[in-house]
Amino acid sequence: MILVRYSTEKLYLSAEGHAGAAEYGKDTVCAAASMLVCTAAELLRRSRREGRVRNVVILMESGSADLSAEPEEGYGESMRREMAAICGGFELLAERYPEYVCADGK
């Protein structure tokens, strides 16, 4: 089971676990969740380079990720919107595969 916790308001995303929908290397649910995590991490990296966020934390290991950042003045709304789009992907996964993904947004 992949447990995803996030806050689009605070620009925070945490994901832990493996879906277990198929054997390693063939698990499309796990691959989808991993791609969403990688997309969120890249959003924060690019936004840091562009000066849209500060205090960026990106910790990623197999089966575990913690991402967070603080928006710079004037970028809060756009950053929250971009994170919400990515977190919406986790919500879709959880709706489609509730036995493998749990998404809890605050």
Secondary structure, 3 states (H helix, E strand, C coil): CEEEEEECCCCEEEEECCCCCCCCCCCHHHHHHHHHHHHHHHHHHHHHHCCCEEEEEEEEECCEEEEEEEECCCCHHHHHHHHHHHHHHHHHHHHHCCCCEEEEEC
